[in-house]
Amino acid sequence: MVSLRDAHQQFIGHLKGKSRASATILAYGKDIEQLVDHLQSQGKTEPTAIETADLQLFMQKLADEHYTPKSISRKTNSTKTFFKYLKSSNLITNDPATGLEHPKFENKPPRILTQLEYRSLRDAARADVRMLAVIEVLLQTGIRIGELAKLRVEDIDLENLTLHVPPFEDTRERIIPLNKSAAEAIKNYLPHRAKTPNHALFVTKTGRPLLIRNIRTAIDRYFKIAGIKDAKLNDLRHTWVAFQLQSGVPMTLVSKLAGHKRLSTTEKYLPFIQGPAGEGKVKLEEL
């Protein structure tokens, strides 16, 4: 009989085999480890011994410990995925997690920068050609920070004004148009890029790839310099999506270029668009 602890390790191996994002694997791993610890403290050490009431008790314990509904919902999702795996692997015959319900919570609306705010951010970074290029690429293409950190020099086509976004963990590979602002920012940055055999587009002064945490810290600093409050790096992506929809770019095209897995993700921005959206526009909006 397989123990819960062994099943947990098998589950992690299963996720790695499916090439899930490293951050996803880490999150699932911690969530299930916490669940297994709780179940063992209740004398439940085998998957077949778990009942829905045991899982509900764990979620109630989290609520009593002041975990937010959003955190509990994530752990509920991890639990459901874990037990679904156990059933598909014939380690259990009945899935106790099917009766587990997600707590209700409200998602915060996306933070969409105003024209004044993103222009102020751009002005704040004007003297830093590398970070200005980073900001312009994020703002004008809507790509994720992880995708930007993985960009190579050869992913930029300044002649045809396109950006190739390579697959990053579980994100989609795609080609995105480069507008004038982004193209000029990259052209200005490239002569200042450190000479290095490394192919990464954005590198440090010593030629090493610019890491996600370095990018995030730098942009947070420019947000502060620009006097923009309650904003974070991912808000540049939110702003790109919202402005494209507002300018009338078809939702299906915005969703495809943003790399959204579901159209419903793109639809969530509609209530936050100011004024009526246009219709049938094909050219992307330049911010």
C-alpha positions in Angstrom: 0.0 0.0 0.0 1.4 3.4 -1.0 1.6 6.0 1.8 0.4 9.6 1.4 4.0 10.7 1.6 5.1 8.4 -1.2 2.1 9.4 -3.3 3.1 13.0 -2.8 6.5 12.4 -4.3 5.0 10.4 -7.2 2.7 13.3 -7.9 5.7 15.8 -8.0 7.4 13.4 -10.4 4.2 13.3 -12.5 4.1 17.1 -12.8 7.8 17.3 -13.8 7.1 14.7 -16.5 4.4 16.9 -17.9 6.9 19.8 -18.1 4.8 22.0 -15.8 6.2 25.3 -14.8 8.8 25.1 -12.0 6.9 27.7 -10.0 3.7 25.6 -10.4 5.5 22.4 -9.3 6.9 24.2 -6.3 3.5 25.6 -5.3 1.7 22.2 -5.7 4.5 20.6 -3.8 4.2 22.9 -0.8 0.4 22.8 -0.7 0.3 19.0 -0.8 3.1 18.7 1.8 1.1 20.9 4.1 -2.0 18.8 3.5 -0.2 15.5 4.1 1.3 16.8 7.3 -2.2 17.7 8.5 -3.7 14.4 7.5 -0.9 12.4 9.2 -1.5 14.4 12.4 -5.0 13.1 12.2 -3.8 9.5 11.9 -4.5 9.3 8.1 -1.4 8.0 6.4 -2.8 6.2 3.3 -4.7 7.8 0.3 -7.5 5.2 0.6 -8.3 6.3 4.1 -9.0 9.9 3.2 -12.7 11.1 3.1 -14.1 14.4 2.0 -14.7 15.5 5.6 -10.9 15.2 6.2 -10.2 17.6 3.4 -12.9 20.0 4.6 -11.5 19.9 8.1 -8.1 20.9 6.6 -9.5 23.9 4.7 -11.4 25.0 7.8 -8.2 24.8 9.8 -6.5 27.1 7.2 -9.4 29.6 7.6 -9.1 29.5 11.4 -5.4 30.3 10.9 -6.4 33.4 8.9 -5.4 32.2 5.4 -7.1 34.4 2.8 -9.9 32.9 0.8 -7.7 33.2 -2.3 -5.0 31.2 -0.7 -7.4 28.5 0.4 -8.9 28.4 -3.1 -5.4 27.8 -4.5 -4.8 25.0 -1.9 -8.2 23.5 -2.8 -7.2 23.4 -6.4 -3.9 21.7 -5.5 -5.8 19.2 -3.5 -8.3 18.4 -6.3 -5.4 18.0 -8.7 -3.5 15.7 -6.3 -6.5 13.4 -5.7 -7.4 13.4 -9.4 -3.9 12.1 -10.1 -4.3 9.5 -7.4 -7.5 8.2 -9.0 -6.0 8.2 -12.5 -3.1 6.2 -11.1 -5.4 3.7 -9.5 -4.1 4.5 -6.0 -7.7 5.3 -4.9 -11.1 4.2 -6.3 -13.1 7.1 -5.0 -12.0 10.7 -5.2 -12.8 12.5 -1.9 -11.8 15.9 -3.4 -14.8 16.0 -5.8 -17.0 17.2 -2.9 -14.6 19.9 -1.9 -15.8 23.5 -2.8 -13.8 26.6 -3.4 -14.3 29.5 -1.0 -15.8 32.6 -2.5 -13.6 35.6 -2.9 -13.4 38.7 -5.1 -10.4 39.2 -7.4 -8.9 42.7 -7.3 -9.5 44.5 -10.6 -6.4 44.8 -12.8 -4.3 48.0 -12.2 -4.4 49.8 -15.6 -1.9 52.7 -15.9 -3.2 56.0 -17.2 -1.5 57.6 -20.2 0.0 60.1 -17.8 1.4 57.4 -15.6 3.0 55.3 -18.2 4.5 58.4 -19.9 5.9 59.4 -16.5 7.4 56.0 -16.1 9.0 56.2 -19.5 10.4 59.7 -18.7 11.8 58.5 -15.3 13.8 55.8 -17.1 14.8 58.0 -20.1 18.5 58.1 -19.2 18.8 54.4 -18.7 18.7 53.0 -22.3 18.5 49.4 -21.1 15.6 49.8 -18.7 13.8 52.1 -21.1 14.0 49.3 -23.7 12.7 46.8 -21.1 9.8 49.1 -20.2 8.9 49.8 -23.8 8.9 46.1 -24.8 6.7 45.2 -21.8 4.4 48.1 -22.4 4.1 47.8 -26.2 3.9 44.0 -26.5 2.2 42.9 -23.3 4.6 39.9 -22.8 5.2 38.5 -19.3 8.3 39.3 -17.3 9.5 35.7 -17.6 9.1 35.8 -21.3 11.1 39.0 -21.5 13.9 37.6 -19.4 14.3 34.7 -21.9 14.4 36.9 -25.0 17.4 36.4 -27.2 19.0 38.9 -29.6 17.8 36.8 -32.5 14.2 37.0 -31.3 14.2 40.7 -32.4 13.6 41.4 -36.1 14.0 45.1 -36.5 13.7 44.9 -40.3 10.2 43.3 -40.2 9.3 44.8 -36.9 8.4 41.6 -35.1 9.2 40.0 -31.8 9.5 36.2 -31.5 8.4 35.1 -28.0 9.9 31.6 -27.3 8.0 29.2 -25.2 8.7 29.8 -21.5 7.7 27.0 -19.1 4.0 26.6 -19.9 3.5 29.7 -22.0 2.8 29.8 -25.7 5.3 30.6 -28.5 4.1 33.4 -30.7 5.1 36.3 -32.9 4.1 39.8 -31.9 4.4 43.0 -34.0 6.9 45.6 -32.8 5.7 49.1 -33.0 7.9 52.2 -33.5 8.4 53.0 -29.9 9.6 49.5 -28.9 11.8 49.2 -32.0 13.5 52.5 -31.4 14.1 51.7 -27.8 15.7 48.4 -28.7 17.8 50.1 -31.5 19.1 52.6 -28.9 19.9 49.9 -26.4 21.8 47.4 -28.6 24.9 49.6 -29.1 25.2 49.8 -25.3 24.6 46.1 -24.7 27.7 44.5 -23.1 29.8 42.5 -25.6 29.2 38.9 -24.6 28.8 35.5 -26.2 25.5 35.2 -24.3 22.5 35.4 -26.6 20.2 37.0 -24.0 18.8 40.3 -25.2 18.9 42.0 -21.9 22.2 41.5 -20.0 24.1 43.1 -17.1 27.2 45.2 -17.6 29.2 42.0 -17.2 27.3 40.2 -19.9 25.1 38.0 -17.8 21.4 37.6 -18.5 19.3 40.1 -16.6 17.3 38.2 -14.0 13.6 38.5 -13.3 14.3 39.9 -9.8 16.7 42.5 -11.2 14.1 43.7 -13.8 11.4 43.8 -11.2 13.5 45.8 -8.7 14.6 48.3 -11.4 11.1 49.0 -12.6 9.8 49.3 -9.0 12.5 51.9 -8.5 11.3 53.8 -11.6 7.7 53.6 -10.5 8.8 55.3 -7.3 10.8 57.9 -9.1 7.8 58.6 -11.4 5.6 59.0 -8.3 3.3 56.2 -9.5 1.6 54.6 -6.5 0.3 51.0 -6.0 1.7 49.8 -9.3 3.8 46.8 -10.1 5.6 45.4 -13.1 2.7 43.1 -14.3 0.5 46.2 -14.5 2.3 47.0 -17.8 0.8 43.8 -19.2 -2.6 44.7 -17.8 -2.3 48.1 -19.4 -1.4 46.7 -22.8 -4.3 44.3 -22.9 -6.8 47.0 -21.8 -5.6 49.6 -24.2 -5.7 47.2 -27.2 -9.3 46.2 -26.4 -10.3 49.8 -25.9 -8.8 50.8 -29.2 -11.0 48.2 -31.0 -8.5 45.4 -31.6 -10.5 42.1 -31.8 -10.5 40.3 -28.5 -9.4 37.0 -30.2 -6.3 38.7 -31.6 -5.5 40.4 -28.2 -5.9 37.0 -26.5 -3.6 35.3 -29.0 -0.9 37.9 -28.8 -1.1 38.1 -25.0 -0.7 34.3 -24.8 -3.9 33.8 -22.8 -4.9 30.1 -22.7 -8.6 31.0 -22.5 -10.6 33.8 -24.1 -12.4 34.2 -20.8 -9.1 35.6 -19.3 -9.1 38.4 -21.9 -12.8 39.0 -21.4 -12.2 39.9 -17.7 -10.7 43.2 -18.8 -13.8 44.5 -20.5 -15.5 45.9 -17.4 -12.4 48.1 -16.8 -12.2 49.7 -20.2 -12.9 53.4 -20.2 -15.5 54.3 -22.8 -16.9 52.2 -25.6 -14.5 49.9 -27.3 -14.1 50.3 -31.1 -14.8 47.6 -33.6 -12.8 45.7 -36.2 -9.5 47.5 -35.8 -6.5 45.5 -36.9 -3.5 47.7 -36.1 -2.3 47.5 -32.5 -2.5 50.6 -30.4 0.8 52.3 -29.6 1.0 53.4 -26.0 
